[in-house]
């Protein structure tokens, strides 16, 4: 499962959604212009150079991000 699928699944879980079914749906042309694509991150280099380690789990990060968005809807 890719990072985006994992994020979608956790988002559904945290928000009480019905769950993520794992299918991909093509964006309509009017939305495709805002698609940022996917990316994957790895903190290995930051750890090697700076001795940095994440302070939150991925799940906690998703939870805190969604909480921020709920409290600051103007930000979106």
PLY file of the C-alpha trace (Angstrom):
ply
format ascii 1.0
element vertex 76
property float x
property float y
property float z
element edge 75
property int vertex1
property int vertex2
end_header
0.00 0.00 0.00
1.40 3.39 -0.95
1.80 6.42 1.28
-1.25 8.16 -0.16
-3.44 5.08 0.36
-2.13 4.78 3.94
-2.89 8.46 4.57
-6.41 8.11 3.13
-7.08 5.07 5.27
-5.88 6.76 8.45
-7.88 9.87 7.63
-11.04 7.80 7.30
-10.28 6.00 10.53
-9.53 9.17 12.53
-12.53 11.09 11.19
-14.95 8.22 11.66
-15.40 7.79 7.93
-16.65 4.60 6.39
-13.16 3.48 5.54
-10.95 3.48 2.51
-11.67 0.93 -0.18
-8.36 1.35 -1.96
-9.59 2.18 -5.43
-8.18 4.97 -7.55
-10.48 7.40 -9.29
-9.23 9.67 -12.07
-9.61 13.37 -11.41
-11.90 15.35 -13.64
-10.08 17.78 -15.92
-11.14 20.82 -13.87
-9.57 19.29 -10.73
-6.49 17.84 -12.41
-4.89 21.29 -12.57
-4.69 21.38 -8.75
-3.44 17.82 -8.31
-0.12 17.93 -6.50
0.70 14.35 -7.28
2.18 11.98 -4.77
5.36 11.95 -2.83
7.09 9.81 -0.32
9.31 11.03 2.46
12.12 9.41 4.38
13.95 10.95 7.30
17.08 8.78 6.90
19.24 11.65 5.62
18.02 14.02 8.35
18.84 11.34 10.92
22.29 10.71 9.47
23.26 14.39 9.19
21.39 15.91 12.13
20.67 12.93 14.40
16.99 13.90 14.04
14.16 11.49 14.76
10.41 12.08 14.38
8.62 13.05 17.56
5.19 11.78 16.43
3.95 8.62 14.80
2.41 8.96 11.35
-1.03 8.28 12.83
-0.61 10.95 15.53
0.57 13.42 12.88
-2.56 12.78 10.80
-4.73 13.17 13.91
-3.11 16.47 14.89
-3.28 17.81 11.33
-6.99 17.03 11.05
-7.62 18.54 14.49
-5.87 21.74 13.38
-7.97 21.86 10.20
-11.18 21.41 12.22
-10.26 24.25 14.60
-8.97 26.58 11.85
-11.34 26.07 8.94
-10.42 29.53 7.63
-6.90 28.18 6.97
-8.20 25.90 4.24
0 1
1 2
2 3
3 4
4 5
5 6
6 7
7 8
8 9
9 10
10 11
11 12
12 13
13 14
14 15
15 16
16 17
17 18
18 19
19 20
20 21
21 22
22 23
23 24
24 25
25 26
26 27
27 28
28 29
29 30
30 31
31 32
32 33
33 34
34 35
35 36
36 37
37 38
38 39
39 40
40 41
41 42
42 43
43 44
44 45
45 46
46 47
47 48
48 49
49 50
50 51
51 52
52 53
53 54
54 55
55 56
56 57
57 58
58 59
59 60
60 61
61 62
62 63
63 64
64 65
65 66
66 67
67 68
68 69
69 70
70 71
71 72
72 73
73 74
74 75
